[in-house]
Amino acid sequence: MNSKHLDLVDRVDRKKLPNHIAIIMDGNGRWAQKRGLPRIAGHWAGAENLRNIVEFCSELNIKVLTVFAFSTENWKRPLDEVKSILNLLVYYLKKEVDNLNRNNIKLMITGEWQELPPRVRAEIEKSIELTSSNTGLILNVALNYGSRREIVRACKDVCRMVASGQLSPGDIDEKLFEQHLFTAGLPDPDLLIRPSGELRLSNFLLWQTAYSELWFCDTYWPDFKREDLINAILDYQRRERRFGGLTK
């Protein structure tokens, strides 16, 4: 660990850490193309980098780390790339799940992962089960996820409950609605990070990030280091979070 890294870590206020960090892991394909490599090489490099960031969040005692791995819109990409990403997911889980378990990290999946191919579902189920009792960092992977679809799905669930007489329209409030989102039981993200230079949410956690602090940088995800994460946290700690109110 270099001196610059140590200096940055020392500046972090451990009493003001974000409980929940969300990251859009963007720029893998452009990282590869910049190096004359196939796009999938960038996804492999991004997966390798995820291990480093997960370990660091665990060391910092962050409660939840949500990462955007594969969106419902990503099915529009070339078939070979989609297949490669799914193969990478299976490989990553097989390779990393024991390490996650040893480090007391609990794996969760947000999204319609039950619609993925059987071998992918089987690996996900095995990994979730293995880590289900862990009490450390929650690694929440958004997979086959789209926020608009999530919100529509939750609306349909609530409508069915009203139609069946389990609820009346007057029972519906934000707290009840949140119980029907994929992220039910998790706190909303305090800090959302998007590397790669893009300045948008890309249909990611639209409900949950209503009052998240947003942080952007130009670094492609495979090159996103611990120092970048520390800088995001330091910037977060300098901000004043009013949630629509006024400073006392």
C-alpha positions as CSV (number, residue, x, y, z in Angstrom):
1,M,0.0,0.0,0.0
2,N,1.6,3.3,-1.1
3,S,2.0,6.4,0.9
4,K,-0.6,8.3,-1.2
5,H,-3.2,5.6,-0.5
6,L,-2.4,5.6,3.2
7,D,-2.7,9.4,3.4
8,L,-6.1,9.3,1.7
9,V,-7.4,6.5,4.0
10,D,-6.3,8.5,7.0
11,R,-8.4,11.4,5.8
12,V,-11.6,9.3,5.8
13,D,-13.9,10.0,8.7
14,R,-14.9,6.5,9.8
15,K,-18.0,8.0,11.6
16,K,-19.4,9.5,8.4
17,L,-19.0,6.6,6.0
18,P,-21.9,5.9,3.6
19,N,-23.8,2.8,4.7
20,H,-24.7,1.9,1.1
21,I,-22.5,2.6,-2.0
22,A,-23.9,1.9,-5.5
23,I,-21.6,1.7,-8.5
24,I,-22.4,1.6,-12.2
25,M,-19.4,-0.4,-13.5
26,D,-19.1,1.4,-16.8
27,G,-16.4,1.7,-19.4
28,N,-15.2,-2.0,-19.8
29,G,-15.7,-2.1,-23.5
30,R,-14.1,1.3,-24.2
31,W,-11.2,0.3,-21.9
32,A,-10.6,-2.8,-24.1
33,Q,-11.0,-1.0,-27.4
34,K,-8.5,1.7,-26.3
35,R,-6.0,-1.1,-26.0
36,G,-6.9,-2.8,-29.3
37,L,-8.6,-5.7,-27.4
38,P,-12.0,-7.3,-27.9
39,R,-14.7,-5.8,-25.7
40,I,-15.1,-8.9,-23.7
41,A,-11.5,-8.5,-22.5
42,G,-12.7,-5.3,-20.8
43,H,-15.5,-7.2,-19.0
44,W,-12.9,-9.7,-17.7
45,A,-10.7,-6.9,-16.5
46,G,-13.7,-5.2,-14.9
47,A,-14.6,-8.4,-13.0
48,E,-11.0,-8.7,-11.7
49,N,-11.3,-5.1,-10.5
50,L,-14.5,-5.8,-8.7
51,R,-12.7,-8.2,-6.4
52,N,-10.4,-5.4,-5.3
53,I,-13.2,-2.9,-4.6
54,V,-15.3,-5.5,-2.8
55,E,-12.4,-6.3,-0.5
56,F,-11.8,-2.6,0.2
57,C,-15.4,-1.9,1.0
58,S,-15.3,-4.8,3.4
59,E,-12.2,-3.5,5.0
60,L,-13.9,-0.1,5.4
61,N,-16.9,-1.7,7.0
62,I,-19.3,-0.4,4.4
63,K,-22.7,-2.1,5.0
64,V,-23.9,-2.6,1.4
65,L,-22.2,-2.4,-2.0
66,T,-24.6,-2.6,-5.0
67,V,-23.0,-3.0,-8.4
68,F,-24.7,-2.8,-11.8
69,A,-23.5,-5.8,-13.7
70,F,-26.0,-6.5,-16.5
71,S,-29.1,-4.5,-17.4
72,T,-32.3,-5.5,-19.1
73,E,-31.2,-3.3,-22.0
74,N,-27.9,-5.1,-22.4
75,W,-29.7,-7.9,-24.2
76,K,-29.6,-5.6,-27.2
77,R,-25.9,-6.1,-27.5
78,P,-24.3,-8.6,-29.9
79,L,-25.2,-12.2,-29.0
80,D,-21.5,-13.2,-28.6
81,E,-20.9,-10.4,-26.1
82,V,-24.0,-11.3,-24.1
83,K,-23.0,-15.0,-24.0
84,S,-19.4,-14.0,-23.0
85,I,-20.7,-11.8,-20.1
86,L,-22.9,-14.6,-18.8
87,N,-20.0,-17.0,-19.0
88,L,-17.9,-14.5,-17.1
89,L,-20.6,-14.3,-14.4
90,V,-20.6,-18.1,-13.9
91,Y,-16.8,-18.1,-13.8
92,Y,-16.6,-15.2,-11.4
93,L,-19.1,-16.8,-9.0
94,K,-17.3,-20.2,-9.1
95,K,-14.0,-18.5,-8.5
96,E,-15.0,-15.9,-5.9
97,V,-17.8,-17.3,-3.8
98,D,-15.5,-19.2,-1.4
99,N,-13.5,-16.0,-1.0
100,L,-16.7,-14.0,-0.3
101,N,-17.7,-16.6,2.2
102,R,-14.3,-16.6,4.0
103,N,-14.6,-12.8,4.3
104,N,-18.1,-12.9,5.8
105,I,-19.6,-11.2,2.7
106,K,-23.2,-12.0,1.8
107,L,-24.2,-12.1,-1.8
108,M,-27.6,-10.8,-3.0
109,I,-29.0,-10.4,-6.5
110,T,-31.2,-7.6,-7.6
111,G,-33.2,-8.1,-10.8
112,E,-35.0,-10.7,-12.8
113,W,-32.1,-13.3,-12.5
114,Q,-34.6,-16.2,-12.5
115,E,-35.0,-15.5,-16.3
116,L,-31.3,-16.2,-17.0
117,P,-30.2,-19.5,-18.5
118,P,-30.4,-22.5,-16.1
119,R,-26.7,-23.0,-15.6
120,V,-26.4,-19.3,-14.6
121,R,-29.3,-19.5,-12.2
122,A,-27.9,-22.7,-10.6
123,E,-24.6,-20.9,-9.9
124,I,-26.4,-17.9,-8.5
125,E,-28.6,-20.0,-6.2
126,K,-25.5,-22.0,-5.0
127,S,-23.6,-18.8,-4.2
128,I,-26.6,-17.1,-2.4
129,E,-27.1,-20.2,-0.3
130,L,-23.5,-20.5,0.7
131,T,-23.2,-16.9,1.9
132,S,-26.7,-16.5,3.2
133,S,-25.7,-16.5,6.9
134,N,-22.8,-14.1,6.6
135,T,-23.1,-10.8,8.5
136,G,-20.5,-8.6,6.9
137,L,-20.7,-6.6,3.7
138,I,-23.7,-7.2,1.6
139,L,-22.6,-7.5,-2.1
140,N,-25.8,-6.8,-4.0
141,V,-25.3,-7.5,-7.8
142,A,-27.9,-5.9,-10.1
143,L,-28.3,-8.5,-12.8
144,N,-30.8,-8.5,-15.6
145,Y,-32.0,-5.4,-13.9
146,G,-33.9,-2.3,-15.1
147,S,-35.3,0.2,-12.7
148,R,-38.4,1.1,-14.8
149,R,-39.3,-2.5,-15.1
150,E,-38.8,-3.0,-11.3
151,I,-41.2,-0.1,-10.6
152,V,-43.8,-1.4,-12.9
153,R,-43.5,-4.9,-11.4
154,A,-43.9,-3.4,-7.9
155,C,-47.0,-1.5,-9.1
156,K,-48.5,-4.7,-10.5
157,D,-47.9,-6.5,-7.2
158,V,-49.6,-3.8,-5.2
159,C,-52.5,-3.7,-7.7
160,R,-53.0,-7.4,-7.3
161,M,-53.2,-7.0,-3.5
162,V,-55.8,-4.2,-3.8
163,A,-57.8,-6.3,-6.3
164,S,-57.8,-9.3,-4.0
165,G,-58.9,-7.2,-1.0
166,Q,-55.6,-7.6,0.9
167,L,-55.1,-3.8,0.7
168,S,-57.1,-0.7,0.2
169,P,-55.8,2.2,-1.9
170,G,-55.4,4.2,1.3
171,D,-52.9,1.6,2.7
172,I,-50.4,2.4,-0.1
173,D,-47.5,4.6,0.9
174,E,-43.8,4.8,0.1
175,K,-42.8,2.3,2.8
176,L,-45.3,-0.3,1.5
177,F,-44.3,0.2,-2.1
178,E,-40.6,-0.2,-1.2
179,Q,-41.4,-3.7,0.1
180,H,-42.2,-4.7,-3.4
181,L,-38.9,-3.5,-5.0
182,F,-36.1,-5.9,-5.6
183,T,-34.1,-4.1,-2.9
184,A,-36.7,-4.6,-0.2
185,G,-34.9,-4.7,3.2
186,L,-31.8,-2.7,2.0
187,P,-31.2,1.0,2.8
188,D,-31.2,3.4,-0.1
189,P,-27.8,4.2,-1.5
190,D,-26.1,7.1,0.2
191,L,-23.5,7.4,-2.6
192,L,-23.8,6.5,-6.3
193,I,-20.6,6.3,-8.3
194,R,-20.3,6.2,-12.1
195,P,-16.9,6.0,-13.7
196,S,-16.1,6.2,-17.4
197,G,-17.2,9.9,-18.0
198,E,-20.9,9.2,-18.6
199,L,-23.2,11.5,-16.6
200,R,-26.5,9.6,-16.4
201,L,-28.2,6.9,-14.3
202,S,-29.0,4.5,-17.1
203,N,-32.2,3.1,-15.6
204,F,-30.4,2.1,-12.4
205,L,-32.1,2.4,-9.0
206,L,-34.3,5.3,-10.0
207,W,-36.5,5.0,-6.9
208,Q,-33.8,4.2,-4.5
209,T,-31.4,7.0,-5.5
210,A,-33.9,9.9,-5.0
211,Y,-31.6,11.5,-2.4
212,S,-28.3,9.7,-3.2
213,E,-25.2,11.8,-3.6
214,L,-23.9,11.3,-7.1
215,W,-20.2,11.1,-8.0
216,F,-18.7,10.9,-11.5
217,C,-15.2,10.4,-12.8
218,D,-13.6,9.8,-16.2
219,T,-11.7,6.6,-15.3
220,Y,-12.9,3.4,-16.9
221,W,-14.1,0.8,-14.5
222,P,-11.2,-1.6,-15.0
223,D,-8.8,1.2,-13.9
224,F,-11.0,2.4,-11.0
225,K,-8.8,1.9,-8.0
226,R,-9.1,2.1,-4.2
227,E,-7.9,5.7,-4.4
228,D,-10.8,6.6,-6.6
229,L,-13.2,5.1,-4.2
230,I,-11.6,7.0,-1.3
231,N,-11.8,10.3,-3.3
232,A,-15.5,9.6,-3.9
233,I,-16.1,9.0,-0.1
234,L,-14.1,12.1,0.8
235,D,-16.2,14.2,-1.5
236,Y,-19.4,12.6,-0.1
237,Q,-18.2,13.5,3.4
238,R,-17.8,17.1,2.4
239,R,-21.4,17.4,1.2
240,E,-24.4,18.5,3.3
241,R,-27.3,16.1,3.0
242,R,-30.6,18.0,3.7
243,F,-33.1,15.6,2.0
244,G,-35.2,18.5,0.9
245,G,-35.0,20.3,4.2
246,L,-32.9,23.2,5.5
247,T,-29.8,23.2,7.6
248,K,-30.4,23.7,11.3
